Each structure stands twice: as structure tokens, then as C-alpha cells.
Amino acid sequence: MSAKNASPRAATREAGSGRRAELLAIAGELFASRGFLATTVREIADAAGILSGSLYHHFDSKESMVDEILRDFLDHQRAINDEVLRAHPDARTAIAELIRQSFRAMHRYPHAVAIFQNESKYLAQFDRFEYLSRAAAEFERTWTRVLRDGQRAGAFRGDLNVKLAYRFIRDTVWTSVHWYNPRGRLTANVVAEQYVAIFCDGISEPDRA
């Protein structure tokens, strides 16, 4: 159905959905830059140019807002990781693609990634957000599985401590959200390829002898 022929009820739903997305984008930016605890519902409403009461027509609390922001990002990342594992049985290729997809997610969900990095430990204390710990554990299993598969196949060093390797990659990749600029000269793809080269090939010049 075209927008011209849409019913008033459908048009209202579409407008409401767009407004929700706009409010979530504003809240996400504030949570990422100021911190979840420091950001108030009034500040979100002020940034959106509405009264606090109007915000409650869309969300019952700021917890509901951060919940939706995080679930959207985590559901996307979970689906992407599963797709990578299905499409790339070779461990070295899979690790490289996981790194690339991490940076693409960072470009698409910069505020959600920052919130996940900064606020997970605090939020996971509450029953509503217990899925954050599960998601972190699931991501760790995905990456360590690929690293172990690579060891068995001879693609990665046999003396590699898989858990330490995973934490090294995780912390180096995801904490780059604090300096990565989605509008900057270095695109997500450019940064990702540099990280892939460093992690898979090292920083030393290959032996030319």
C-alpha cells in the first residue's frame, strides 16, 4: 500500500514507529556520552524537544529505552555471527570476517556498542538485563570455538592461550568505539582490514630472505 493510499490508522502507526526510533537514537547518544545513570528522562525529552510526559507515551522508563537499544544490537550481532560461522568453515577466514563484522556493527550501532561496553556490568545486576551476561558468554564461545578450530587445523599457533587471545581481540576491537568516528576519514572497512592484517599477520615485516 502506498503512503498516499495508507489508512489513517496505518499512517499513525508508521509515524509512531518513526518517533520511537528517533527517541531511541537521542537516548542512545546521551546514554553513550553521559552514562546511563547520569542521563535523566527529562534530559532525553528536552533533547527531543518534548515534555517528559510525552516521552512516557512511547516508553515507560529509561530502562525500557536502553533495553530496546541493546536488544536490537545484540540480536543483530548474534545473527551475523551465526551467518559467519555457516559461511566460513575455515577458521582463519572466519576470524577475519568476525573482526570485519564487528567494525560494521560498530558503524551501524555506535551508541549501542558504547553502552554495552560501558554499562553492561552495572545493568547486568538487574533481572531485566541478565541477558547481557548470557550474550557476552555466547560471543566468547563463538570466538574461542573458531580459535580452537584454527589450532586443530594448524592455522593458529598451538601454544596460543585461546581465552587470552579472545580477550585481546575483544578488548582491542570493541573498545575502539571510544575513538572510532563513523563520519571520519577512516571507514569501518578500512579500520577492519588493518586489524585483520595485524591479528592474522602481525606487525613485523615478512622475511624477504
C-alpha positions in Angstrom: 0.0 0.0 0.0 1.4 3.4 -1.0 1.8 6.2 1.6 -0.9 8.1 -0.4 -3.4 5.2 0.0 -2.5 4.2 3.5 -5.3 4.3 6.1 -5.2 7.0 8.8 -4.6 4.2 11.4 -1.6 2.8 9.4 -0.2 6.3 9.0 -0.4 6.9 12.7 1.4 3.6 13.5 4.1 4.5 11.0 4.5 8.0 12.5 4.6 6.5 16.0 7.2 4.0 15.0 9.4 6.7 13.4 9.1 8.8 16.6 10.1 5.9 18.7 13.2 5.3 16.6 14.0 9.0 16.8 13.7 9.0 20.6 15.8 5.9 20.9 18.5 7.5 18.8 18.5 10.5 21.1 18.5 8.4 24.2 21.3 6.2 22.9 23.5 9.1 22.2 23.0 10.5 25.7 23.5 7.1 27.4 26.7 6.6 25.4 28.2 10.0 26.0 26.9 10.9 29.5 26.3 7.5 31.0 23.1 5.7 31.7 22.8 6.6 35.4 23.7 10.3 34.7 21.0 10.7 32.0 17.5 11.5 33.1 14.2 11.1 31.3 13.8 14.9 31.4 17.1 15.3 29.6 16.1 12.9 26.9 12.8 14.7 26.5 14.5 18.1 26.4 16.9 16.9 23.7 13.9 15.6 21.7 12.0 18.9 22.2 9.1 17.4 24.0 7.7 17.3 27.6 8.7 14.4 29.8 5.1 13.3 29.9 5.1 12.9 26.2 8.0 10.6 26.3 6.1 8.3 28.5 3.6 7.8 25.7 6.3 5.8 24.0 8.4 4.3 26.8 7.5 3.6 30.4 11.1 4.3 31.6 14.7 4.9 30.5 15.3 1.3 31.4 12.9 0.3 28.6 14.8 2.5 26.2 18.2 1.1 26.9 16.8 -2.4 26.9 15.4 -1.9 23.4 18.7 -0.3 22.2 20.8 -3.2 23.5 18.5 -6.0 22.4 18.4 -4.6 18.8 22.2 -4.5 18.6 22.7 -7.9 20.3 20.1 -9.7 18.1 21.8 -8.3 15.0 25.2 -9.3 16.2 24.1 -12.8 17.1 22.6 -13.3 13.7 25.7 -12.0 12.0 28.0 -14.3 14.0 25.9 -17.3 13.1 26.0 -16.4 9.5 29.7 -16.0 9.5 30.2 -19.5 11.1 27.9 -21.0 8.4 29.5 -19.3 5.5 33.2 -19.6 6.6 34.2 -23.1 7.9 37.9 -22.1 7.6 39.0 -20.7 11.0 41.3 -18.0 9.7 38.7 -16.7 7.3 36.1 -16.8 10.0 38.2 -14.9 12.5 38.9 -12.2 9.8 35.2 -12.0 9.0 34.2 -11.8 12.6 36.5 -8.8 13.0 35.1 -7.1 9.9 31.5 -7.7 11.1 32.4 -6.3 14.5 33.5 -3.0 12.9 30.5 -2.9 10.7 28.3 -3.3 13.7 30.2 -0.5 15.4 29.5 1.7 12.4 25.8 0.8 12.4 25.3 0.8 16.2 27.9 3.1 17.7 25.9 4.1 20.7 24.6 0.6 21.5 28.2 -0.7 21.3 29.4 2.0 23.7 26.5 1.4 26.1 27.2 -2.3 26.0 30.9 -1.7 26.8 30.3 0.9 29.5 27.1 -0.2 31.2 26.8 -4.0 31.0 28.4 -4.6 34.3 26.0 -2.3 36.1 22.9 -3.2 34.2 23.5 -7.0 34.5 22.9 -6.7 38.2 19.2 -6.4 37.5 17.0 -9.3 36.4 15.7 -7.4 33.4 19.2 -7.3 32.0 20.5 -10.7 32.9 20.6 -11.5 29.1 23.7 -9.2 28.9 25.9 -11.7 30.7 24.5 -14.5 28.5 25.2 -12.6 25.4 28.8 -11.9 26.5 29.3 -15.6 27.3 27.8 -16.6 23.9 30.1 -14.3 22.0 33.1 -15.7 23.9 32.1 -19.2 23.0 31.7 -18.3 19.3 35.2 -16.7 19.1 37.0 -19.3 21.2 35.4 -22.1 19.2 36.9 -20.6 16.0 40.3 -20.1 17.6 40.4 -23.7 18.8 39.3 -25.0 15.4 42.1 -23.0 13.9 44.6 -24.5 16.3 43.5 -28.0 15.5 43.7 -27.2 11.8 47.2 -25.8 12.2 46.1 -22.3 11.1 46.8 -20.7 14.5 49.7 -21.3 16.9 49.5 -24.4 19.1 50.8 -22.5 22.1 48.1 -19.9 21.9 46.1 -19.4 25.0 42.7 -19.3 23.4 40.9 -17.3 26.2 43.6 -14.7 26.4 43.7 -14.4 22.6 39.9 -13.9 22.6 40.1 -11.2 25.3 42.9 -9.5 23.5 40.9 -9.4 20.3 37.6 -8.5 22.0 39.1 -5.6 24.0 41.1 -4.2 21.2 38.3 -4.3 18.7 35.3 -3.3 20.7 37.0 -0.5 22.8 37.8 1.2 19.6 34.2 2.5 19.7 35.7 5.2 22.0 37.7 6.7 19.2 36.1 5.5 16.0 34.2 8.2 14.2 31.5 6.9 11.8 31.8 10.2 9.9 35.6 10.2 9.9 38.1 9.7 7.1 38.9 6.1 8.3 35.9 4.0 7.3 34.8 0.9 9.3 36.1 -1.3 6.4 39.5 0.4 6.3 40.0 0.0 10.1 38.7 -3.6 10.0 41.2 -4.6 7.3 44.1 -3.1 9.3 43.0 -5.0 12.4 42.7 -8.2 10.3 46.2 -7.7 9.0 47.6 -7.1 12.5 45.9 -10.0 14.1 46.4 -12.5 11.4 49.8 -11.5 10.1 51.4 -9.5 12.9 53.2 -6.2 12.6 56.7 -7.4 11.7 57.9 -7.2 8.1 57.8 -10.6 6.4 61.2 -12.3 6.0 62.4 -11.5 2.5 65.3 -13.8 2.5 
